[in-house]
Amino acid sequence: MPTTDTKAAAQELVDVQGDALVALSHRIHANPEIRWEEERSSAWCAQPLSEAGFTVETGVADLPTAFVATAGSGPLVISICAEYDALPGIGHACGHNVIAASAVGAALALAPLADDLGITIKVMGTPAEEGGGGKILMLDAGVFDGVHAAMMVHPSPTEMDHMPCLAVAHVDVHYTGKEAHASAFPELGINAADALTIAQTAIGLLRQHIPREARIHGIVTHGGEAPNIVPAHTTGKWYIRERTLERLAELQPKVERCFEAGALATGCEYRIEPQSPHYSEMRDDLDLRNLYRANAEGLGRRFPDLGGVLDQMSGSTDMANVSLAIPTIHPMLGLDCFPVSNHQPDFAAFCATPTADKAMRDGAIAMAWTAIDAATNETVRTRLLAGA
């Protein structure tokens, strides 16, 4: 079957499933589940794949909400990653409902074509992208072994063929002091809230002396029990970001010394707890990226010249770690909503609109077409099969 006919068949298969895919996206959106708790969202993604004949393995890598759904038996193995965790408090303000439905749609379109294309399709249901590193744990457990290429799409205020990406460390800091009456005998206390305040002040001063693209940001998750009790226990949650893992390894100890300063100044004990493996920088596969962009443009999507704004749009993702191991792309689906951006309540609202539904459909088709191109372009196919 000529490539044009194969692509037309894939597009028709996505459109046949259109109403069901929109319903899936909206169902996940209306029932947000945070990292590691995505029981319904994971099952909702796996169900239509199972019904379409995919072999579905759940609980992979000892992660209850992770799954792998496989169709086809060709030698070129292509993974399409589905994310479905929400953000605490503001739901699907990163649009993972759109990501999940796009992945399912692309896979359903490719499954009937897989053997003719000489490919195997694996949908990876990947939990806890928001700070848990589900993909990294799956990668380390060998779930991605044998995969030649990986892809996913992600909502954004504007269309981009790649995600500007920083490496990140997710850490919690805990201080332990001693309670006392805050008015009658405050001198008997050791103030854990002061320790956290000193650490925050030190980090604020450190920011003058870090590269401009680095980011350090955090919140207080527990500040004490009552104003008349000297706080004996406080906690904070912090993200430390740099351009690469190598540069992150230089910055993180400086931040940790700020946490130590809070303990030394107040006499508190402290501990730092990593909350996930480190997320890495992204390394896009340029062949796949160019194929995806051409396919997205063929669907009428436009990639504006963002100029310097692009430098301000950096985030982090555990898909980046996959990209260091396997040829990977992570293009962004524009919802035309700037200055509303990811991780805002208004962005969550945009992710269940006709604009988001169309982006989901286009993302599914563009990924399916990109897989078809990768399978039929002898140069790309040979390189991917060779692991180059």
Buried (B, 14 or more C-beta within 10 A) or exposed (E): EEBEEBBEBBBEBBBEBBEBBBEBBBBBBEBBBBBBBBEBBBBBBBBBBBEBEBEBBBEBBEBBBBBBBBBBEBEBBBBBBBBBBBBEEBBBBBBBBBBBBBBBBBBBBBBBBBEEBBBBBBBBBBBBBBBBBBBBBBBBBEBBEEBBBBBBBBBBBBBBBBBBBBBBBBBBBBBBBBBBEBEEEEEEBBBBBBBBBBBBBBBEEBEEEBEEBBBBEBEBEBBBEEEEEBBBBBBBBBBBBBBEBEBBEEBBEBBBBBBBBBBEBBEBEBEBEEBBBBBBBBBBBEBBBBBBBBBBBEBEBEBEEBEEEEEEBBBBBBBBBBBEBBBBBBBBBBBEBBEBBBEBEEBBBBBBEEBBBBBBBBBBBBBBBBBBBBBBBEEBBEBBBEEE
